[in-house]
Amino acid sequence: MIGRVTKYFEDKGYGFIRGDNNQTYFIHQSKLNGEHVECGYLVYFDVCTDDRADNKAMNISVIEATERNRRNNRYGKKGK
């Protein structure tokens, strides 16, 4: 499934993704597989359910890192 990170608390190690089905999914840093996420990133993920929650994300991969692109001047702005 594809979704966008709506909140991520790096200091706490968890956050939330809004899936393309408009559902909210919980993400935990242990399911990031080494990926770095921030609010606004477009991600691919698998949906996982367990006895505590129905909407968890795992196997998260970053598709588009909006802020990373902006910092690297990939939106047509000229550098120094």
A tleap script that builds the chain and sets N, CA, C and O, in Angstrom:
source leaprc.protein.ff14SB
mol = sequence {
  NMET ILE GLY ARG VAL THR LYS TYR PHE GLU
  ASP LYS GLY TYR GLY PHE ILE ARG GLY ASP
  ASN ASN GLN THR TYR PHE ILE HIE GLN SER
  LYS LEU ASN GLY GLU HIE VAL GLU CYS GLY
  TYR LEU VAL TYR PHE ASP VAL CYS THR ASP
  ASP ARG ALA ASP ASN LYS ALA MET ASN ILE
  SER VAL ILE GLU ALA THR GLU ARG ASN ARG
  ARG ASN ASN ARG TYR GLY LYS LYS GLY CLYS
}
set mol.1.N position { 0.853 -1.177 0.000 }
set mol.1.CA position { 0.000 0.000 0.000 }
set mol.1.C position { 0.902 1.243 0.000 }
set mol.1.O position { 2.034 1.207 0.482 }
set mol.2.N position { 0.384 2.312 -0.538 }
set mol.2.CA position { 1.103 3.589 -0.560 }
set mol.2.C position { 0.412 4.549 0.386 }
set mol.2.O position { -0.813 4.546 0.503 }
set mol.3.N position { 1.199 5.370 1.061 }
set mol.3.CA position { 0.642 6.369 1.961 }
set mol.3.C position { 1.640 7.478 2.231 }
set mol.3.O position { 2.764 7.455 1.728 }
set mol.4.N position { 1.221 8.446 3.026 }
set mol.4.CA position { 2.067 9.585 3.367 }
set mol.4.C position { 2.212 9.669 4.879 }
set mol.4.O position { 1.233 9.534 5.614 }
set mol.5.N position { 3.439 9.894 5.339 }
set mol.5.CA position { 3.692 10.039 6.771 }
set mol.5.C position { 3.038 11.343 7.230 }
set mol.5.O position { 3.364 12.420 6.730 }
set mol.6.N position { 2.110 11.234 8.189 }
set mol.6.CA position { 1.414 12.417 8.683 }
set mol.6.C position { 2.052 12.961 9.950 }
set mol.6.O position { 2.045 14.168 10.189 }
set mol.7.N position { 2.602 12.066 10.760 }
set mol.7.CA position { 3.322 12.466 11.972 }
set mol.7.C position { 4.390 11.431 12.242 }
set mol.7.O position { 4.170 10.233 12.066 }
set mol.8.N position { 5.563 11.905 12.677 }
set mol.8.CA position { 6.601 10.976 13.122 }
set mol.8.C position { 7.390 11.639 14.235 }
set mol.8.O position { 7.959 12.716 14.056 }
set mol.9.N position { 7.418 10.990 15.372 }
set mol.9.CA position { 8.119 11.486 16.548 }
set mol.9.C position { 9.430 10.718 16.662 }
set mol.9.O position { 9.486 9.643 17.260 }
set mol.10.N position { 10.481 11.284 16.078 }
set mol.10.CA position { 11.769 10.592 16.029 }
set mol.10.C position { 12.301 10.276 17.423 }
set mol.10.O position { 12.883 9.214 17.643 }
set mol.11.N position { 12.102 11.201 18.365 }
set mol.11.CA position { 12.597 10.983 19.729 }
set mol.11.C position { 11.845 9.854 20.443 }
set mol.11.O position { 12.379 9.247 21.372 }
set mol.12.N position { 10.623 9.574 20.019 }
set mol.12.CA position { 9.830 8.513 20.638 }
set mol.12.C position { 9.828 7.233 19.801 }
set mol.12.O position { 9.492 6.158 20.299 }
set mol.13.N position { 10.205 7.355 18.531 }
set mol.13.CA position { 10.321 6.183 17.676 }
set mol.13.C position { 9.037 5.656 17.072 }
set mol.13.O position { 8.957 4.484 16.705 }
set mol.14.N position { 8.031 6.507 16.965 }
set mol.14.CA position { 6.789 6.061 16.336 }
set mol.14.C position { 6.110 7.215 15.618 }
set mol.14.O position { 6.475 8.379 15.783 }
set mol.15.N position { 5.110 6.861 14.813 }
set mol.15.CA position { 4.363 7.877 14.088 }
set mol.15.C position { 3.185 7.259 13.367 }
set mol.15.O position { 2.729 6.169 13.712 }
set mol.16.N position { 2.690 7.977 12.345 }
set mol.16.CA position { 1.483 7.551 11.659 }
set mol.16.C position { 1.582 7.822 10.161 }
set mol.16.O position { 2.189 8.799 9.723 }
set mol.17.N position { 0.969 6.928 9.390 }
set mol.17.CA position { 0.879 7.051 7.939 }
set mol.17.C position { -0.600 7.104 7.575 }
set mol.17.O position { -1.408 6.366 8.140 }
set mol.18.N position { -0.957 7.980 6.630 }
set mol.18.CA position { -2.310 7.991 6.067 }
set mol.18.C position { -2.223 7.220 4.761 }
set mol.18.O position { -1.578 7.668 3.812 }
set mol.19.N position { -2.874 6.054 4.709 }
set mol.19.CA position { -2.839 5.206 3.527 }
set mol.19.C position { -3.674 5.759 2.395 }
set mol.19.O position { -4.484 6.664 2.596 }
set mol.20.N position { -3.478 5.213 1.190 }
set mol.20.CA position { -4.243 5.682 0.046 }
set mol.20.C position { -5.727 5.305 0.147 }
set mol.20.O position { -6.539 5.748 -0.666 }
set mol.21.N position { -6.079 4.486 1.147 }
set mol.21.CA position { -7.482 4.155 1.418 }
set mol.21.C position { -8.071 5.061 2.500 }
set mol.21.O position { -9.185 4.834 2.974 }
set mol.22.N position { -7.310 6.094 2.887 }
set mol.22.CA position { -7.699 7.099 3.880 }
set mol.22.C position { -7.729 6.570 5.320 }
set mol.22.O position { -8.275 7.225 6.208 }
set mol.23.N position { -7.148 5.398 5.550 }
set mol.23.CA position { -7.004 4.851 6.897 }
set mol.23.C position { -5.672 5.313 7.483 }
set mol.23.O position { -4.722 5.585 6.750 }
set mol.24.N position { -5.613 5.397 8.810 }
set mol.24.CA position { -4.376 5.767 9.499 }
set mol.24.C position { -3.699 4.505 10.013 }
set mol.24.O position { -4.346 3.629 10.587 }
set mol.25.N position { -2.373 4.420 9.796 }
set mol.25.CA position { -1.587 3.262 10.196 }
set mol.25.C position { -0.474 3.692 11.145 }
set mol.25.O position { 0.191 4.706 10.929 }
set mol.26.N position { -0.286 2.908 12.193 }
set mol.26.CA position { 0.760 3.145 13.191 }
set mol.26.C position { 2.087 2.631 12.645 }
set mol.26.O position { 2.150 1.534 12.088 }
set mol.27.N position { 3.150 3.425 12.804 }
set mol.27.CA position { 4.486 2.956 12.427 }
set mol.27.C position { 5.399 3.023 13.634 }
set mol.27.O position { 5.330 3.956 14.434 }
set mol.28.N position { 6.253 2.024 13.755 }
set mol.28.CA position { 7.248 1.981 14.819 }
set mol.28.C position { 8.620 1.878 14.179 }
set mol.28.O position { 8.780 1.252 13.131 }
set mol.29.N position { 9.606 2.493 14.813 }
set mol.29.CA position { 10.951 2.527 14.228 }
set mol.29.C position { 11.507 1.133 13.949 }
set mol.29.O position { 12.336 0.977 13.053 }
set mol.30.N position { 11.074 0.123 14.688 }
set mol.30.CA position { 11.565 -1.236 14.464 }
set mol.30.C position { 11.093 -1.810 13.133 }
set mol.30.O position { 11.639 -2.813 12.673 }
set mol.31.N position { 10.094 -1.200 12.506 }
set mol.31.CA position { 9.553 -1.668 11.225 }
set mol.31.C position { 10.034 -0.841 10.038 }
set mol.31.O position { 9.553 -1.023 8.920 }
set mol.32.N position { 10.989 0.075 10.274 }
set mol.32.CA position { 11.465 0.960 9.212 }
set mol.32.C position { 12.553 0.343 8.342 }
set mol.32.O position { 12.881 0.890 7.289 }
set mol.33.N position { 13.115 -0.779 8.761 }
set mol.33.CA position { 14.169 -1.453 7.981 }
set mol.33.C position { 15.313 -0.515 7.608 }
set mol.33.O position { 15.838 -0.580 6.496 }
set mol.34.N position { 15.694 0.350 8.531 }
set mol.34.CA position { 16.801 1.273 8.292 }
set mol.34.C position { 16.425 2.545 7.550 }
set mol.34.O position { 17.281 3.410 7.363 }
set mol.35.N position { 15.191 2.688 7.124 }
set mol.35.CA position { 14.745 3.891 6.418 }
set mol.35.C position { 14.593 5.047 7.415 }
set mol.35.O position { 14.305 4.839 8.594 }
set mol.36.N position { 14.791 6.253 6.914 }
set mol.36.CA position { 14.552 7.467 7.692 }
set mol.36.C position { 13.271 8.086 7.152 }
set mol.36.O position { 13.146 8.300 5.946 }
set mol.37.N position { 12.309 8.377 8.044 }
set mol.37.CA position { 11.063 9.004 7.605 }
set mol.37.C position { 10.831 10.309 8.347 }
set mol.37.O position { 11.265 10.486 9.485 }
set mol.38.N position { 10.143 11.206 7.682 }
set mol.38.CA position { 9.716 12.481 8.253 }
set mol.38.C position { 8.309 12.764 7.760 }
set mol.38.O position { 7.832 12.145 6.808 }
set mol.39.N position { 7.665 13.693 8.409 }
set mol.39.CA position { 6.322 14.102 8.022 }
set mol.39.C position { 6.331 14.559 6.562 }
set mol.39.O position { 7.185 15.348 6.158 }
set mol.40.N position { 5.383 14.062 5.782 }
set mol.40.CA position { 5.281 14.429 4.378 }
set mol.40.C position { 5.878 13.418 3.420 }
set mol.40.O position { 5.601 13.487 2.222 }
set mol.41.N position { 6.686 12.479 3.895 }
set mol.41.CA position { 7.296 11.491 3.005 }
set mol.41.C position { 6.233 10.553 2.447 }
set mol.41.O position { 5.318 10.142 3.161 }
set mol.42.N position { 6.358 10.223 1.180 }
set mol.42.CA position { 5.511 9.232 0.536 }
set mol.42.C position { 6.198 7.879 0.705 }
set mol.42.O position { 7.381 7.738 0.396 }
set mol.43.N position { 5.456 6.882 1.197 }
set mol.43.CA position { 6.052 5.586 1.511 }
set mol.43.C position { 5.210 4.437 0.972 }
set mol.43.O position { 4.005 4.571 0.758 }
set mol.44.N position { 5.874 3.304 0.759 }
set mol.44.CA position { 5.205 2.052 0.462 }
set mol.44.C position { 5.302 1.219 1.728 }
set mol.44.O position { 6.339 1.230 2.392 }
set mol.45.N position { 4.243 0.496 2.077 }
set mol.45.CA position { 4.272 -0.329 3.283 }
set mol.45.C position { 3.294 -1.486 3.179 }
set mol.45.O position { 2.364 -1.469 2.373 }
set mol.46.N position { 3.525 -2.489 4.011 }
set mol.46.CA position { 2.609 -3.615 4.147 }
set mol.46.C position { 1.774 -3.394 5.393 }
set mol.46.O position { 2.251 -2.828 6.377 }
set mol.47.N position { 0.528 -3.841 5.350 }
set mol.47.CA position { -0.373 -3.719 6.495 }
set mol.47.C position { -0.242 -4.974 7.351 }
set mol.47.O position { -0.214 -6.096 6.844 }
set mol.48.N position { -0.163 -4.758 8.654 }
set mol.48.CA position { -0.017 -5.844 9.608 }
set mol.48.C position { -1.095 -5.706 10.677 }
set mol.48.O position { -1.407 -4.595 11.105 }
set mol.49.N position { -1.659 -6.817 11.107 }
set mol.49.CA position { -2.607 -6.796 12.214 }
set mol.49.C position { -2.116 -7.746 13.305 }
set mol.49.O position { -1.477 -8.760 13.025 }
set mol.50.N position { -2.423 -7.403 14.526 }
set mol.50.CA position { -2.122 -8.282 15.653 }
set mol.50.C position { -3.218 -8.123 16.695 }
set mol.50.O position { -4.230 -7.474 16.430 }
set mol.51.N position { -3.035 -8.699 17.867 }
set mol.51.CA position { -4.086 -8.649 18.885 }
set mol.51.C position { -4.245 -7.263 19.515 }
set mol.51.O position { -5.237 -7.016 20.201 }
set mol.52.N position { -3.296 -6.363 19.299 }
set mol.52.CA position { -3.374 -5.014 19.879 }
set mol.52.C position { -3.978 -3.987 18.935 }
set mol.52.O position { -4.650 -3.054 19.375 }
set mol.53.N position { -3.742 -4.155 17.643 }
set mol.53.CA position { -4.217 -3.138 16.691 }
set mol.53.C position { -4.423 -3.744 15.304 }
set mol.53.O position { -3.732 -4.685 14.915 }
set mol.54.N position { -5.363 -3.199 14.581 }
set mol.54.CA position { -5.633 -3.659 13.223 }
set mol.54.C position { -4.802 -2.928 12.179 }
set mol.54.O position { -4.513 -3.490 11.122 }
set mol.55.N position { -4.419 -1.708 12.448 }
set mol.55.CA position { -3.768 -0.870 11.447 }
set mol.55.C position { -2.330 -0.548 11.822 }
set mol.55.O position { -2.048 0.502 12.400 }
set mol.56.N position { -1.432 -1.455 11.491 }
set mol.56.CA position { 0.000 -1.225 11.689 }
set mol.56.C position { 0.698 -1.338 10.348 }
set mol.56.O position { 0.285 -2.115 9.487 }
set mol.57.N position { 1.757 -0.560 10.174 }
set mol.57.CA position { 2.549 -0.610 8.950 }
set mol.57.C position { 3.875 -1.305 9.233 }
set mol.57.O position { 4.473 -1.120 10.293 }
set mol.58.N position { 4.324 -2.103 8.273 }
set mol.58.CA position { 5.631 -2.748 8.374 }
set mol.58.C position { 6.264 -2.794 6.993 }
set mol.58.O position { 5.604 -2.516 5.991 }
set mol.59.N position { 7.548 -3.146 6.940 }
set mol.59.CA position { 8.287 -3.191 5.672 }
set mol.59.C position { 8.156 -1.874 4.917 }
set mol.59.O position { 7.795 -1.851 3.740 }
set mol.60.N position { 8.451 -0.791 5.603 }
set mol.60.CA position { 8.270 0.560 5.060 }
set mol.60.C position { 9.444 0.953 4.167 }
set mol.60.O position { 10.604 0.796 4.550 }
set mol.61.N position { 9.139 1.461 2.985 }
set mol.61.CA position { 10.147 1.956 2.045 }
set mol.61.C position { 9.755 3.353 1.598 }
set mol.61.O position { 8.602 3.599 1.244 }
set mol.62.N position { 10.715 4.266 1.615 }
set mol.62.CA position { 10.457 5.634 1.186 }
set mol.62.C position { 10.428 5.690 -0.334 }
set mol.62.O position { 11.361 5.238 -0.999 }
set mol.63.N position { 9.351 6.245 -0.880 }
set mol.63.CA position { 9.206 6.448 -2.318 }
set mol.63.C position { 9.651 7.856 -2.684 }
set mol.63.O position { 10.397 8.047 -3.645 }
set mol.64.N position { 9.196 8.838 -1.920 }
set mol.64.CA position { 9.526 10.238 -2.181 }
set mol.64.C position { 9.748 10.957 -0.864 }
set mol.64.O position { 8.880 10.970 0.008 }
set mol.65.N position { 10.916 11.550 -0.736 }
set mol.65.CA position { 11.270 12.289 0.470 }
set mol.65.C position { 11.212 13.771 0.159 }
set mol.65.O position { 12.220 14.368 -0.217 }
set mol.66.N position { 10.047 14.364 0.311 }
set mol.66.CA position { 9.798 15.750 -0.075 }
set mol.66.C position { 10.807 16.713 0.521 }
set mol.66.O position { 11.406 17.508 -0.202 }
set mol.67.N position { 10.998 16.654 1.811 }
set mol.67.CA position { 11.927 17.581 2.464 }
set mol.67.C position { 13.362 17.348 2.014 }
set mol.67.O position { 14.118 18.306 1.851 }
set mol.68.N position { 13.744 16.109 1.814 }
set mol.68.CA position { 15.097 15.801 1.355 }
set mol.68.C position { 15.312 16.403 -0.023 }
set mol.68.O position { 16.371 16.972 -0.287 }
set mol.69.N position { 14.315 16.287 -0.919 }
set mol.69.CA position { 14.426 16.876 -2.251 }
set mol.69.C position { 14.534 18.392 -2.182 }
set mol.69.O position { 15.328 18.993 -2.904 }
set mol.70.N position { 13.746 19.005 -1.325 }
set mol.70.CA position { 13.757 20.453 -1.190 }
set mol.70.C position { 15.124 20.941 -0.712 }
set mol.70.O position { 15.637 21.944 -1.207 }
set mol.71.N position { 15.711 20.227 0.252 }
set mol.71.CA position { 17.022 20.622 0.779 }
set mol.71.C position { 18.112 20.496 -0.276 }
set mol.71.O position { 19.103 21.224 -0.233 }
set mol.72.N position { 17.937 19.580 -1.220 }
set mol.72.CA position { 18.941 19.360 -2.251 }
set mol.72.C position { 18.652 20.146 -3.528 }
set mol.72.O position { 19.222 19.852 -4.579 }
set mol.73.N position { 17.765 21.149 -3.442 }
set mol.73.CA position { 17.438 22.016 -4.578 }
set mol.73.C position { 16.936 21.256 -5.790 }
set mol.73.O position { 17.348 21.556 -6.911 }
set mol.74.N position { 16.065 20.289 -5.601 }
set mol.74.CA position { 15.537 19.518 -6.727 }
set mol.74.C position { 14.219 20.075 -7.232 }
set mol.74.O position { 13.527 19.409 -8.002 }
set mol.75.N position { 13.864 21.260 -6.823 }
set mol.75.CA position { 12.609 21.866 -7.273 }
set mol.75.C position { 12.863 23.104 -8.114 }
set mol.75.O position { 12.059 24.036 -8.094 }
set mol.76.N position { 13.947 23.133 -8.840 }
set mol.76.CA position { 14.190 24.197 -9.793 }
set mol.76.C position { 14.863 25.437 -9.226 }
set mol.76.O position { 15.095 26.396 -9.962 }
set mol.77.N position { 15.179 25.441 -7.950 }
set mol.77.CA position { 15.878 26.589 -7.374 }
set mol.77.C position { 17.357 26.477 -7.680 }
set mol.77.O position { 17.930 25.388 -7.631 }
set mol.78.N position { 17.960 27.578 -7.988 }
set mol.78.CA position { 19.379 27.556 -8.290 }
set mol.78.C position { 20.189 27.646 -7.011 }
set mol.78.O position { 19.860 28.405 -6.099 }
set mol.79.N position { 21.250 26.861 -6.961 }
set mol.79.CA position { 22.157 26.888 -5.813 }
set mol.79.C position { 23.098 28.070 -5.894 }
set mol.79.O position { 22.969 28.922 -6.773 }
set mol.80.N position { 24.036 28.117 -4.982 }
set mol.80.CA position { 24.992 29.247 -4.944 }
set mol.80.C position { 25.932 29.197 -6.116 }
set mol.80.O position { 26.799 30.061 -6.250 }
savepdb mol mol.pdb
quit
